[in-house]
Amino acid sequence: MKLNKKGFAISTMLYGVVFVAIAVFYMIIAYVSNRNINNTNFTDEIRNQLNGINVKE
C-alpha cells in the first residue's frame, strides 16, 4: 500500500495538533487541581488558627 506524501503530512499534522491539545488540556486540569488543593490547605490553616489550634510549632 502506497501512501501519498500529502496525506501523510496532513495526518501527521492532525495527530500532532491533537496531541498538543490533549497535553495542554491535562496541564490546565493539573494546574486547577493543584490550585484547589493549595486553597484548601490555606483555608484549613486559617480555620485552625481561628479555632486556637496551633498546628505549626
GUTI-361004 format. One record per atom (N, C-alpha, C): atom name; chain; x, y, z. Coordinates in pm, 1 decimal. Layout:
N
node atom->CA kette->A u->X v->Y w->Z
...
***
This chain:
57
node atom->N kette->A u->85.0 v->-118.0 w->0.0
node atom->CA kette->A u->0.0 v->0.0 w->0.0
node atom->C kette->A u->89.0 v->123.6 w->0.0
node atom->N kette->A u->61.7 v->211.3 w->-94.0
node atom->CA kette->A u->142.6 v->331.1 w->-108.1
node atom->C kette->A u->65.3 v->451.0 w->-53.8
node atom->N kette->A u->127.1 v->525.2 w->37.3
node atom->CA kette->A u->64.1 v->642.4 w->96.7
node atom->C kette->A u->123.6 v->765.6 w->31.3
node atom->N kette->A u->36.8 v->852.0 w->-19.3
node atom->CA kette->A u->93.3 v->970.2 w->-83.2
node atom->C kette->A u->145.2 v->1066.8 w->21.5
node atom->N kette->A u->237.0 v->1151.8 w->-20.2
node atom->CA kette->A u->307.8 v->1238.0 w->75.0
node atom->C kette->A u->217.1 v->1344.4 w->134.8
node atom->N kette->A u->122.2 v->1393.5 w->58.1
node atom->CA kette->A u->33.1 v->1498.0 w->109.0
node atom->C kette->A u->-58.5 v->1442.3 w->218.4
node atom->N kette->A u->-112.3 v->1324.9 w->199.2
node atom->CA kette->A u->-197.6 v->1262.6 w->300.3
node atom->C kette->A u->-121.5 v->1231.2 w->427.2
node atom->N kette->A u->1.8 v->1185.7 w->412.4
node atom->CA kette->A u->85.2 v->1156.3 w->528.2
node atom->C kette->A u->115.6 v->1283.4 w->606.4
node atom->N kette->A u->144.3 v->1391.7 w->535.0
node atom->CA kette->A u->175.0 v->1519.1 w->601.4
node atom->C kette->A u->53.0 v->1572.4 w->675.5
node atom->N kette->A u->-63.5 v->1562.6 w->614.8
node atom->CA kette->A u->-185.9 v->1612.1 w->679.0
node atom->C kette->A u->-217.9 v->1530.0 w->802.9
node atom->N kette->A u->-208.6 v->1398.5 w->793.0
node atom->CA kette->A u->-240.1 v->1315.4 w->909.6
node atom->C kette->A u->-135.7 v->1333.9 w->1020.2
node atom->N kette->A u->-10.3 v->1355.3 w->984.0
node atom->CA kette->A u->91.9 v->1382.1 w->1085.0
node atom->C kette->A u->62.5 v->1512.3 w->1157.2
node atom->N kette->A u->26.8 v->1616.0 w->1083.9
node atom->CA kette->A u->-7.6 v->1743.9 w->1144.8
node atom->C kette->A u->-131.5 v->1730.0 w->1232.6
node atom->N kette->A u->-230.0 v->1656.0 w->1186.4
node atom->CA kette->A u->-352.7 v->1636.3 w->1263.2
node atom->C kette->A u->-323.3 v->1565.5 w->1395.7
node atom->N kette->A u->-245.7 v->1459.0 w->1390.0
node atom->CA kette->A u->-210.4 v->1387.6 w->1513.4
node atom->C kette->A u->-126.5 v->1476.1 w->1606.0
node atom->N kette->A u->-38.8 v->1556.9 w->1549.9
node atom->CA kette->A u->40.8 v->1648.6 w->1630.8
node atom->C kette->A u->-45.0 v->1750.8 w->1702.1
node atom->N kette->A u->-141.6 v->1808.4 w->1631.2
node atom->CA kette->A u->-231.2 v->1908.1 w->1690.8
node atom->C kette->A u->-316.5 v->1844.3 w->1799.7
node atom->N kette->A u->-366.0 v->1724.5 w->1775.8
node atom->CA kette->A u->-447.2 v->1655.2 w->1876.2
node atom->C kette->A u->-363.2 v->1625.4 w->2000.2
node atom->N kette->A u->-239.7 v->1581.1 w->1980.3
node atom->CA kette->A u->-152.2 v->1551.6 w->2093.3
node atom->C kette->A u->-124.3 v->1677.5 w->2175.0
node atom->N kette->A u->-93.8 v->1787.2 w->2109.3
node atom->CA kette->A u->-66.3 v->1913.3 w->2179.8
node atom->C kette->A u->-191.0 v->1960.8 w->2254.1
node atom->N kette->A u->-307.7 v->1949.0 w->2192.1
node atom->CA kette->A u->-432.0 v->1991.5 w->2257.4
node atom->C kette->A u->-459.1 v->1908.6 w->2382.6
node atom->N kette->A u->-437.6 v->1779.1 w->2375.4
node atom->CA kette->A u->-458.6 v->1693.0 w->2492.8
node atom->C kette->A u->-357.6 v->1726.4 w->2601.4
node atom->N kette->A u->-232.1 v->1751.4 w->2563.2
node atom->CA kette->A u->-129.3 v->1786.1 w->2662.7
node atom->C kette->A u->-163.9 v->1917.3 w->2732.6
node atom->N kette->A u->-209.3 v->2016.8 w->2658.1
node atom->CA kette->A u->-247.4 v->2145.5 w->2717.1
node atom->C kette->A u->-368.1 v->2127.2 w->2808.4
node atom->N kette->A u->-464.3 v->2046.3 w->2767.7
node atom->CA kette->A u->-582.0 v->2019.3 w->2849.0
node atom->C kette->A u->-542.4 v->1957.6 w->2982.7
node atom->N kette->A u->-454.1 v->1858.0 w->2979.6
node atom->CA kette->A u->-410.2 v->1794.5 w->3103.8
node atom->C kette->A u->-331.1 v->1891.0 w->3192.3
node atom->N kette->A u->-251.2 v->1979.4 w->3131.4
node atom->CA kette->A u->-177.9 v->2078.1 w->3211.1
node atom->C kette->A u->-273.2 v->2175.7 w->3278.7
node atom->N kette->A u->-378.5 v->2216.1 w->3209.1
node atom->CA kette->A u->-477.1 v->2306.7 w->3268.4
node atom->C kette->A u->-549.4 v->2238.3 w->3383.3
node atom->N kette->A u->-588.6 v->2113.3 w->3364.1
node atom->CA kette->A u->-656.8 v->2038.2 w->3469.8
node atom->C kette->A u->-564.9 v->2021.7 w->3591.0
node atom->N kette->A u->-437.5 v->1991.4 w->3568.8
node atom->CA kette->A u->-342.3 v->1975.6 w->3679.0
node atom->C kette->A u->-323.3 v->2106.9 w->3753.4
node atom->N kette->A u->-317.1 v->2218.0 w->3680.6
node atom->CA kette->A u->-299.9 v->2349.1 w->3744.4
node atom->C kette->A u->-420.5 v->2383.8 w->3830.8
node atom->N kette->A u->-539.5 v->2362.3 w->3778.4
node atom->CA kette->A u->-661.0 v->2393.5 w->3854.1
node atom->C kette->A u->-671.7 v->2303.7 w->3976.9
node atom->N kette->A u->-638.0 v->2177.2 w->3963.0
node atom->CA kette->A u->-642.9 v->2084.3 w->4075.5
node atom->C kette->A u->-543.3 v->2124.0 w->4183.3
node atom->N kette->A u->-422.5 v->2158.3 w->4142.9
node atom->CA kette->A u->-319.7 v->2198.3 w->4238.9
node atom->C kette->A u->-359.3 v->2327.4 w->4308.8
node atom->N kette->A u->-417.4 v->2419.7 w->4235.8
node atom->CA kette->A u->-460.7 v->2545.9 w->4295.1
node atom->C kette->A u->-570.6 v->2521.0 w->4397.0
node atom->N kette->A u->-660.2 v->2428.0 w->4368.1
node atom->CA kette->A u->-768.2 v->2394.9 w->4459.8
node atom->C kette->A u->-713.2 v->2332.7 w->4588.4
node atom->N kette->A u->-614.1 v->2245.2 w->4575.6
node atom->CA kette->A u->-553.1 v->2182.0 w->4693.4
node atom->C kette->A u->-483.2 v->2287.5 w->4778.1
node atom->N kette->A u->-410.8 v->2380.0 w->4712.7
node atom->CA kette->A u->-342.0 v->2485.6 w->4787.4
node atom->C kette->A u->-442.6 v->2574.1 w->4860.0
node atom->N kette->A u->-553.7 v->2607.3 w->4795.1
node atom->CA kette->A u->-655.9 v->2689.4 w->4859.8
node atom->C kette->A u->-719.0 v->2616.1 w->4977.5
node atom->N kette->A u->-741.6 v->2486.5 w->4962.1
node atom->CA kette->A u->-799.3 v->2407.7 w->5070.8
node atom->C kette->A u->-705.3 v->2403.6 w->5190.4
node atom->N kette->A u->-577.0 v->2381.7 w->5164.8
node atom->CA kette->A u->-478.3 v->2380.0 w->5273.9
node atom->C kette->A u->-471.7 v->2516.0 w->5342.6
node atom->N kette->A u->-476.3 v->2622.8 w->5265.4
node atom->CA kette->A u->-469.0 v->2757.4 w->5320.2
node atom->C kette->A u->-591.1 v->2787.4 w->5406.9
node atom->N kette->A u->-709.3 v->2751.0 w->5359.8
node atom->CA kette->A u->-830.0 v->2776.3 w->5438.3
node atom->C kette->A u->-833.0 v->2688.6 w->5563.4
node atom->N kette->A u->-783.4 v->2565.6 w->5554.8
node atom->CA kette->A u->-776.2 v->2480.5 w->5674.2
node atom->C kette->A u->-682.1 v->2539.6 w->5778.4
node atom->N kette->A u->-569.2 v->2594.8 w->5731.8
node atom->CA kette->A u->-474.6 v->2656.6 w->5824.2
node atom->C kette->A u->-536.6 v->2779.3 w->5892.1
node atom->N kette->A u->-607.9 v->2861.3 w->5817.4
node atom->CA kette->A u->-675.3 v->2978.3 w->5874.9
node atom->C kette->A u->-782.0 v->2934.5 w->5974.3
node atom->N kette->A u->-858.8 v->2831.7 w->5939.0
node atom->CA kette->A u->-963.9 v->2781.4 w->6028.1
node atom->C kette->A u->-904.0 v->2731.0 w->6159.0
node atom->N kette->A u->-792.5 v->2658.9 w->6149.8
node atom->CA kette->A u->-726.5 v->2608.1 w->6270.6
node atom->C kette->A u->-673.4 v->2721.0 w->6357.0
node atom->N kette->A u->-618.1 v->2823.7 w->6294.1
node atom->CA kette->A u->-567.9 v->2937.7 w->6370.5
node atom->C kette->A u->-683.1 v->3012.4 w->6439.9
node atom->N kette->A u->-793.9 v->3026.5 w->6371.1
node atom->CA kette->A u->-908.1 v->3094.8 w->6431.2
node atom->C kette->A u->-968.4 v->3014.3 w->6545.9
node atom->N kette->A u->-959.9 v->2882.8 w->6538.2
node atom->CA kette->A u->-1011.5 v->2796.7 w->6644.4
node atom->C kette->A u->-911.0 v->2779.0 w->6757.7
node atom->N kette->A u->-791.9 v->2834.7 w->6744.5
node atom->CA kette->A u->-692.3 v->2827.1 w->6850.2
node atom->C kette->A u->-609.5 v->2701.4 w->6846.7
node atom->N kette->A u->-612.4 v->2628.3 w->6737.9
node atom->CA kette->A u->-532.0 v->2507.1 w->6725.8
node atom->C kette->A u->-399.9 v->2546.8 w->6660.7
node atom->N kette->A u->-290.0 v->2525.2 w->6732.4
node atom->CA kette->A u->-159.3 v->2562.1 w->6681.7
node atom->C kette->A u->-97.3 v->2438.3 w->6615.4
node atom->N kette->A u->-103.8 v->2432.7 w->6482.8
node atom->CA kette->A u->-54.1 v->2316.5 w->6410.1
node atom->C kette->A u->96.4 v->2322.7 w->6395.0
node atom->N kette->A u->148.6 v->2439.3 w->6356.3
node atom->CA kette->A u->292.7 v->2454.8 w->6337.2
node atom->C kette->A u->354.1 v->2508.6 w->6464.9
node atom->N kette->A u->464.7 v->2450.3 w->6503.4
node atom->CA kette->A u->532.4 v->2495.4 w->6625.3
node atom->C kette->A u->663.1 v->2560.8 w->6591.8
***
